Amino acid sequence: MTTDNTSVKQGAKQAIERAIGATNVSDVVEGRAVDGVFPKVVATPNSVDELASVMRSAHQSGLAVAPWGGGTRIDLGNAISRLDVVVDLTCLNDVVQHNAADLTVTVEAGITLSDLRRTLAAHGQFLALDAAMPDEATIGGILASGAGGPLKWQHGSPRDLVIGMKVVQADGRVVKSGGQVVKNVSGYDMAKLHIGSIGTLGVIAEVSFKLTPLPRQESTILAAFDSAQAGHSTAMAIFNSDVMPLSLTAFDANANRLGEVVDVQGASFLAIRLGGRPRTLARFERETLKLCNHGGPLSVEKIDGVNAGDLWRKLTDFGWRRDLRPAITARVAVLPTRVVDVAGDIGETEELDVAVVSQTGYGMSQVCWFGDPNAAPGLARKVLERARDAVRKLEGTLIVERCPVETKADFDVWDDGGGPMKIMRGLKEQYDPRGIINPGRFIGRI
């Protein structure tokens, strides 16, 4: 390390130490790189007030900041242009208030999804939010990344579940929006700005959610088909029926093989998660089995209990497990009727295998390419350009969630913002005029 770098590092550390004390600041940065860029220091605030002090100090000193929860989706976004301080939010992990009678909860952003689930389950309630690696993924990170899972179809996206939020802005000001009641009409719904913005407009500190009672009973129907079209036709039949699944997920043979999801043969698979009171669930099961069998499946079975939980965990974690990381991951959104075309139009390359897990109910697919992205010069970029062109022909969008860092140098991982870019830049200038939070990572490299 050069003398200049050492002085910059010491300056950053001293600035943050003045804000929250030396015990909460470390210059051990191993495992904290963002796209290969290491911070000078890691700050770990223990309260919202300390988080505000960190941001205020960083703003005054012009230090670039990256918020960090569980780190499960830290690859998301364009390459960061500079980085001085990683702000570790995992100590902000309290349940601030749980009003079981009103089905609302307020939590700090660093609590993991699994911990929150356990707290709510004790009261017969759950947050209808699922994300990969829930033991590590934090509520703040899930919202900041805009991550949505299989439950989104019936219960809505993360933005539909949030009723209030506390955010620490770039200059350290703490801003509240919404509240702790479901029918909240106070002020502008500013929380929506921060969902999916990977922290570029402010650091999420606390969130209030509306909750759902746990289903009395659950079961899962698994059907295997000899073609993607057969599976998709069955999914659309269920989509248009009176059945109301909690989740409707399709996955191909590559996803099943690589993710070791189920020990069943087939070219395409359909998993339908059902829940409700016993009589309602029995009716849903009968109708779903009838529709699946009408689709000419290779096999159909009902899965309960631990086996069903294991299946959904594998599907939700696919593409994010640390022991099964794809070279490239993309989030593709199309109309539900066009989901079947995603894999076919994107296709495989000679160098990479493609695997697809689709949430047919709302048209979102996770497309993963496995193999060596450097097997041929510019391979990753060629794959992504072809994929994005194919998705645009389907009138959809493609966001790259993981790819080689060098690919990000001249390829915007976010789909074209078009007209809204002027608005986005205006928001960034208003909320973070010095550009210190995740600089360069969001759409248009703002």
C-alpha positions as CSV (number, residue, x, y, z in Angstrom):
1,M,0.0,0.0,0.0
2,T,1.4,3.4,-1.0
3,T,1.8,6.3,1.5
4,D,-1.1,8.1,-0.2
5,N,-3.4,5.1,0.1
6,T,-2.4,4.6,3.7
7,S,-3.2,8.3,4.6
8,V,-6.6,8.0,2.8
9,K,-7.4,4.8,4.7
10,Q,-6.4,6.4,8.0
11,G,-8.4,9.5,7.2
12,A,-11.5,7.5,6.5
13,K,-11.1,5.4,9.6
14,Q,-10.6,8.4,11.8
15,A,-13.7,10.2,10.3
16,I,-16.0,7.3,11.1
17,E,-14.4,6.6,14.5
18,R,-15.2,10.2,15.5
19,A,-18.9,9.4,14.6
20,I,-19.4,6.1,16.4
21,G,-16.3,5.2,18.3
22,A,-13.3,3.0,17.5
23,T,-14.8,-0.3,18.7
24,N,-17.4,-0.1,15.9
25,V,-14.9,0.6,13.1
26,S,-12.5,-2.0,11.6
27,D,-9.9,-1.9,8.8
28,V,-10.2,-5.6,8.3
29,V,-12.0,-5.6,4.9
30,E,-11.6,-9.2,3.8
31,G,-14.8,-10.5,2.2
32,R,-16.2,-7.0,1.9
33,A,-15.3,-6.2,-1.7
34,V,-18.0,-4.9,-4.1
35,D,-17.1,-6.0,-7.6
36,G,-13.5,-6.4,-6.6
37,V,-13.2,-3.0,-4.9
38,F,-12.3,-3.1,-1.3
39,P,-13.4,-0.4,1.2
40,K,-11.0,1.4,3.4
41,V,-13.0,0.5,6.6
42,V,-16.1,-1.3,7.8
43,A,-18.4,0.5,10.1
44,T,-20.9,-1.5,12.2
45,P,-23.5,0.8,13.8
46,N,-25.6,-0.5,16.7
47,S,-28.5,1.9,16.4
48,V,-30.3,4.1,13.9
49,D,-28.7,7.1,15.5
50,E,-25.2,5.6,15.0
51,L,-26.1,4.9,11.4
52,A,-27.1,8.5,11.0
53,S,-23.8,9.6,12.5
54,V,-21.8,7.4,10.1
55,M,-23.7,8.8,7.1
56,R,-23.3,12.4,8.3
57,S,-19.5,11.9,8.8
58,A,-19.2,10.2,5.4
59,H,-21.1,13.0,3.7
60,Q,-19.0,15.7,5.3
61,S,-15.8,13.9,4.4
62,G,-16.9,12.9,0.9
63,L,-16.5,9.2,1.6
64,A,-18.2,6.7,-0.7
65,V,-20.5,4.3,1.2
66,A,-21.9,0.8,0.4
67,P,-24.6,-0.5,2.8
68,W,-24.2,-4.2,3.5
69,G,-26.7,-6.6,5.0
70,G,-26.2,-10.3,4.5
71,G,-24.2,-9.8,1.3
72,T,-26.3,-12.4,-0.6
73,R,-27.0,-10.0,-3.6
74,I,-24.0,-7.8,-3.3
75,D,-23.2,-8.6,-7.0
76,L,-26.3,-6.7,-8.2
77,G,-25.7,-3.4,-10.0
78,N,-23.1,-1.8,-12.2
79,A,-19.5,-1.7,-11.0
80,I,-19.1,0.7,-8.1
81,S,-17.0,3.7,-9.1
82,R,-15.4,4.2,-5.7
83,L,-15.7,2.8,-2.2
84,D,-14.4,4.0,1.2
85,V,-16.8,2.7,3.8
86,V,-18.9,-0.5,4.0
87,V,-21.7,0.0,6.5
88,D,-22.6,-3.4,8.1
89,L,-26.2,-3.3,9.1
90,T,-26.5,-6.7,10.8
91,C,-26.5,-5.3,14.3
92,L,-29.7,-3.4,13.5
93,N,-31.7,-6.6,14.0
94,D,-34.5,-5.9,16.5
95,V,-38.2,-6.3,16.2
96,V,-39.2,-2.8,17.1
97,Q,-42.9,-3.4,17.4
98,H,-45.2,-6.3,16.6
99,N,-48.9,-5.6,16.8
100,A,-50.4,-9.1,16.3
101,A,-54.0,-7.9,16.6
102,D,-53.5,-5.5,13.7
103,L,-51.3,-7.8,11.7
104,T,-48.4,-5.3,11.5
105,V,-44.8,-5.4,12.4
106,T,-41.9,-2.9,12.5
107,V,-38.3,-4.2,12.3
108,E,-34.8,-2.9,11.9
109,A,-33.3,-3.5,8.5
110,G,-30.6,-5.9,9.6
111,I,-32.8,-8.6,10.9
112,T,-32.7,-11.8,8.7
113,L,-35.8,-13.1,7.0
114,S,-35.5,-16.4,8.9
115,D,-35.3,-14.7,12.3
116,L,-38.4,-12.6,11.5
117,R,-40.3,-15.6,10.3
118,R,-39.6,-17.5,13.5
119,T,-40.9,-14.5,15.6
120,L,-44.1,-14.2,13.6
121,A,-44.8,-17.9,13.4
122,A,-45.0,-18.0,17.2
123,H,-48.1,-15.8,16.7
124,G,-49.6,-17.8,13.8
125,Q,-48.5,-15.0,11.3
126,F,-46.0,-14.6,8.5
127,L,-44.6,-12.0,6.2
128,A,-45.5,-13.0,2.7
129,L,-42.0,-12.3,1.5
130,D,-39.5,-14.9,0.3
131,A,-35.9,-14.5,-0.8
132,A,-32.9,-16.7,-1.4
133,M,-30.8,-17.8,1.5
134,P,-33.2,-16.5,4.2
135,D,-30.8,-17.3,7.1
136,E,-28.4,-14.6,5.7
137,A,-30.6,-12.3,3.7
138,T,-31.7,-9.2,5.7
139,I,-34.9,-7.3,5.3
140,G,-33.2,-4.2,4.2
141,G,-31.2,-6.0,1.6
142,I,-34.2,-7.8,0.3
143,L,-36.1,-4.6,-0.2
144,A,-33.1,-2.6,-1.6
145,S,-32.5,-5.3,-4.2
146,G,-36.2,-5.6,-5.1
147,A,-35.9,-9.4,-4.6
148,G,-39.2,-11.2,-5.0
149,G,-39.8,-15.0,-4.8
150,P,-42.6,-17.5,-5.5
151,L,-45.0,-16.0,-2.9
152,K,-45.2,-12.7,-4.9
153,W,-48.0,-13.9,-7.2
154,Q,-50.7,-14.1,-4.5
155,H,-49.4,-11.7,-1.9
156,G,-47.8,-9.1,-4.1
157,S,-44.2,-7.7,-4.4
158,P,-42.2,-6.4,-1.5
159,R,-43.4,-2.8,-2.3
160,D,-47.0,-4.0,-1.7
161,L,-46.2,-5.3,1.8
162,V,-44.5,-2.2,3.1
163,I,-46.6,0.3,5.0
164,G,-43.9,2.5,6.5
165,M,-40.2,3.1,6.4
166,K,-37.4,4.9,8.2
167,V,-34.5,5.9,5.9
168,V,-31.1,7.5,6.7
169,Q,-30.3,9.9,3.9
170,A,-26.8,10.5,2.5
171,D,-26.3,13.6,4.8
172,G,-27.4,11.7,7.9
173,R,-30.9,13.0,8.2
174,V,-33.4,10.4,9.3
175,V,-36.6,10.5,7.3
176,K,-39.9,8.6,8.0
177,S,-42.7,7.8,5.7
178,G,-45.9,5.9,6.2
179,G,-46.7,4.4,9.6
180,Q,-47.7,1.2,11.5
181,V,-51.3,0.9,10.2
182,V,-52.4,-0.9,7.1
183,K,-54.7,1.9,5.8
184,N,-52.2,4.7,6.0
185,V,-52.9,7.9,4.2
186,S,-50.4,10.2,5.8
187,G,-48.1,12.0,3.4
188,Y,-46.5,10.7,0.2
189,D,-45.6,7.1,0.0
190,M,-41.9,7.7,-0.3
191,A,-40.9,4.2,0.8
192,K,-41.5,3.0,-2.7
193,L,-38.6,5.0,-4.0
194,H,-36.1,2.9,-1.9
195,I,-37.4,-0.5,-2.9
196,G,-35.2,-1.9,-5.7
197,S,-32.9,1.1,-5.7
198,I,-30.0,-0.8,-4.0
199,G,-29.6,1.9,-1.4
200,T,-28.6,4.7,-3.9
201,L,-31.2,7.1,-2.5
202,G,-30.6,6.4,1.2
203,V,-30.0,3.6,3.7
204,I,-33.1,1.7,4.8
205,A,-33.0,1.6,8.7
206,E,-36.5,0.4,9.8
207,V,-39.5,-1.0,7.9
208,S,-43.1,-1.6,8.8
209,F,-45.0,-4.4,7.1
210,K,-48.6,-5.7,6.9
211,L,-48.7,-9.4,7.8
212,T,-50.8,-12.4,6.8
213,P,-52.2,-15.2,9.0
214,L,-50.3,-18.5,8.4
215,P,-52.4,-20.9,6.3
216,R,-54.1,-23.6,8.4
217,Q,-52.7,-26.3,6.1
218,E,-50.4,-26.4,3.1
219,S,-49.5,-28.9,0.4
220,T,-47.5,-28.9,-2.9
221,I,-48.4,-30.5,-6.2
222,L,-45.5,-31.5,-8.4
223,A,-46.0,-32.4,-12.0
224,A,-43.3,-33.4,-14.6
225,F,-43.8,-33.0,-18.4
226,D,-42.0,-34.1,-21.5
227,S,-41.8,-30.6,-22.9
228,A,-41.8,-27.0,-21.8
229,Q,-44.9,-26.2,-23.7
230,A,-46.9,-29.0,-22.0
231,G,-45.9,-27.6,-18.6
232,H,-46.7,-24.1,-19.6
233,S,-50.1,-25.0,-20.9
234,T,-50.9,-26.6,-17.6
235,A,-49.6,-23.6,-15.7
236,M,-51.8,-21.3,-17.7
237,A,-54.8,-23.6,-17.1
238,I,-54.2,-23.3,-13.3
239,F,-53.6,-19.5,-13.7
240,N,-57.0,-19.1,-15.3
241,S,-58.9,-21.5,-13.0
242,D,-60.6,-20.9,-9.6
243,V,-57.6,-22.3,-7.8
244,M,-55.6,-19.7,-5.9
245,P,-52.1,-21.1,-5.3
246,L,-49.7,-19.4,-3.0
247,S,-47.0,-20.0,-5.7
248,L,-46.9,-21.3,-9.2
249,T,-43.3,-22.1,-10.3
250,A,-41.9,-23.8,-13.4
251,F,-38.4,-25.0,-13.8
252,D,-36.5,-26.9,-16.5
253,A,-34.4,-30.0,-16.5
254,N,-31.1,-28.2,-16.1
255,A,-32.4,-26.4,-13.0
256,N,-33.7,-29.6,-11.6
257,R,-30.4,-31.4,-12.2
258,L,-28.0,-28.7,-11.0
259,G,-30.2,-27.7,-8.1
260,E,-31.0,-31.3,-7.1
261,V,-34.6,-30.1,-6.6
262,V,-36.5,-33.4,-7.1
263,D,-35.6,-37.0,-8.0
264,V,-38.1,-37.1,-10.9
265,Q,-37.5,-37.4,-14.6
266,G,-38.8,-34.8,-17.1
267,A,-38.0,-32.0,-19.4
268,S,-40.1,-29.4,-17.6
269,F,-41.5,-29.3,-14.0
270,L,-44.4,-27.4,-12.4
271,A,-44.6,-26.9,-8.6
272,I,-47.9,-25.5,-7.2
273,R,-48.0,-24.5,-3.6
274,L,-51.5,-24.5,-2.0
275,G,-52.7,-23.4,1.3
276,G,-55.8,-22.6,3.3
277,R,-58.5,-24.1,5.6
278,P,-58.8,-27.9,5.3
279,R,-62.0,-27.9,3.1
280,T,-60.6,-25.1,0.9
281,L,-57.3,-26.9,0.5
282,A,-58.9,-30.2,-0.3
283,R,-60.9,-28.5,-3.1
284,F,-57.8,-26.7,-4.5
285,E,-55.9,-30.0,-4.5
286,R,-58.6,-31.9,-6.4
287,E,-58.9,-29.1,-9.0
288,T,-55.1,-28.8,-9.4
289,L,-54.6,-32.5,-9.7
290,K,-57.3,-32.6,-12.4
291,L,-55.8,-29.8,-14.4
292,C,-52.3,-31.4,-14.1
293,N,-53.5,-34.8,-15.3
294,H,-55.4,-33.1,-18.1
295,G,-52.0,-31.7,-19.3
296,G,-50.6,-35.1,-20.1
297,P,-47.8,-35.3,-17.5
298,L,-45.1,-37.9,-17.1
299,S,-45.9,-37.9,-13.4
300,V,-48.0,-36.0,-10.7
301,E,-47.5,-36.2,-7.0
302,K,-48.6,-34.4,-3.8
303,I,-45.8,-33.4,-1.4
304,D,-46.3,-32.4,2.2
305,G,-44.3,-31.3,5.3
306,V,-40.6,-31.3,5.3
307,N,-40.3,-32.5,1.7
308,A,-42.4,-29.6,0.4
309,G,-40.4,-27.1,2.5
310,D,-37.1,-28.6,1.1
311,L,-38.4,-28.3,-2.5
312,W,-39.4,-24.6,-2.1
313,R,-36.2,-23.8,-0.4
314,K,-34.2,-25.2,-3.3
315,L,-36.2,-23.4,-5.9
316,T,-35.9,-20.1,-4.0
317,D,-32.2,-20.5,-3.4
318,F,-31.4,-21.6,-6.9
319,G,-28.8,-19.4,-8.5
320,W,-27.8,-17.8,-5.2
321,R,-26.3,-20.8,-3.2
322,R,-22.6,-20.2,-2.5
323,D,-21.9,-23.8,-3.5
324,L,-23.7,-23.5,-6.8
325,R,-23.0,-20.1,-8.3
326,P,-23.8,-19.4,-12.0
327,A,-21.4,-17.4,-14.0
328,I,-24.2,-15.1,-15.1
329,T,-27.7,-14.6,-13.6
330,A,-30.5,-12.5,-15.1
331,R,-33.9,-11.5,-13.9
332,V,-36.4,-11.5,-16.9
333,A,-39.9,-10.0,-16.8
334,V,-42.4,-10.8,-19.5
335,L,-46.2,-11.4,-19.6
336,P,-47.1,-14.7,-18.0
337,T,-48.3,-16.0,-21.4
338,R,-44.7,-15.5,-22.8
339,V,-42.8,-17.2,-20.0
340,V,-42.4,-20.4,-22.0
341,D,-40.6,-18.4,-24.7
342,V,-37.9,-17.1,-22.4
343,A,-35.7,-20.2,-22.3
344,G,-36.3,-21.1,-25.9
345,D,-35.5,-17.7,-27.3
346,I,-32.4,-17.1,-25.1
347,G,-31.1,-20.6,-25.7
348,E,-27.8,-22.2,-24.7
349,T,-24.3,-21.6,-26.1
350,E,-21.7,-24.2,-26.8
351,E,-19.7,-22.9,-23.8
352,L,-22.4,-22.4,-21.2
353,D,-25.5,-24.3,-19.9
354,V,-28.6,-22.3,-19.2
355,A,-31.1,-23.1,-16.5
356,V,-34.4,-21.3,-15.9
357,V,-36.8,-21.1,-12.9
358,S,-39.9,-19.1,-13.7
359,Q,-42.7,-17.6,-11.5
360,T,-45.4,-18.2,-14.1
361,G,-48.1,-16.5,-12.1
362,Y,-46.5,-13.0,-12.6
363,G,-44.1,-13.5,-15.5
364,M,-40.7,-13.4,-13.8
365,S,-37.9,-15.8,-14.7
366,Q,-34.5,-16.3,-13.2
367,V,-32.1,-17.3,-16.0
368,C,-28.7,-18.7,-15.0
369,W,-25.8,-19.6,-17.2
370,F,-23.3,-22.1,-15.8
371,G,-19.7,-22.6,-17.0
372,D,-16.7,-20.5,-17.7
373,P,-17.7,-17.0,-18.9
374,N,-14.2,-16.5,-20.2
375,A,-14.2,-19.6,-22.4
376,A,-14.2,-17.3,-25.4
377,P,-13.3,-13.6,-25.7
378,G,-16.3,-11.4,-24.8
379,L,-18.5,-14.4,-24.2
380,A,-20.5,-13.0,-21.3
381,R,-21.3,-9.8,-23.1
382,K,-22.4,-11.7,-26.2
383,V,-24.6,-13.9,-24.2
384,L,-26.2,-11.0,-22.4
385,E,-26.7,-8.9,-25.5
386,R,-28.4,-11.8,-27.3
387,A,-30.5,-12.5,-24.3
388,R,-31.6,-8.9,-23.9
389,D,-32.4,-8.6,-27.6
390,A,-34.5,-11.7,-27.3
391,V,-36.4,-10.5,-24.3
392,R,-37.1,-7.1,-25.9
393,K,-38.7,-8.9,-28.8
394,L,-41.0,-10.5,-26.2
395,E,-41.7,-7.0,-24.9
396,G,-40.0,-7.7,-21.6
397,T,-37.1,-6.5,-19.6
398,L,-33.8,-8.1,-18.5
399,I,-31.8,-7.1,-15.5
400,V,-28.4,-8.7,-15.0
401,E,-28.0,-9.8,-11.4
402,R,-24.5,-11.4,-11.7
403,C,-21.8,-11.3,-14.4
404,P,-18.1,-10.9,-14.6
405,V,-16.9,-7.5,-13.4
406,E,-15.1,-6.8,-16.7
407,T,-18.4,-7.2,-18.5
408,K,-19.9,-4.3,-16.5
409,A,-17.3,-1.9,-17.8
410,D,-19.3,-1.1,-21.0
411,F,-22.6,-3.0,-20.5
412,D,-25.3,-1.5,-18.3
413,V,-26.7,-4.4,-16.2
414,W,-30.0,-2.5,-15.8
415,D,-32.4,-2.4,-18.7
416,D,-32.6,0.9,-20.6
417,G,-34.3,3.5,-18.3
418,G,-35.3,5.6,-21.4
419,G,-37.5,8.5,-20.5
420,P,-37.5,7.9,-16.7
421,M,-33.7,8.5,-16.6
422,K,-34.2,12.2,-16.3
423,I,-36.4,11.6,-13.3
424,M,-34.0,9.1,-11.8
425,R,-31.1,11.5,-12.1
426,G,-33.1,14.3,-10.5
427,L,-34.0,12.0,-7.5
428,K,-30.3,11.1,-7.1
429,E,-29.2,14.7,-7.2
430,Q,-31.9,15.6,-4.6
431,Y,-31.3,12.7,-2.2
432,D,-27.6,12.2,-2.6
433,P,-26.1,15.4,-4.3
434,R,-22.5,14.4,-3.5
435,G,-23.0,10.9,-4.9
436,I,-21.6,9.0,-1.9
437,I,-24.0,6.0,-1.6
438,N,-23.2,3.2,-4.0
439,P,-21.8,5.5,-6.6
440,G,-22.2,4.3,-10.2
441,R,-24.2,1.1,-9.3
442,F,-27.7,2.0,-10.3
443,I,-29.4,2.4,-13.6
444,G,-27.5,4.8,-15.9
445,R,-24.5,4.5,-13.6
446,I,-25.9,7.0,-11.2
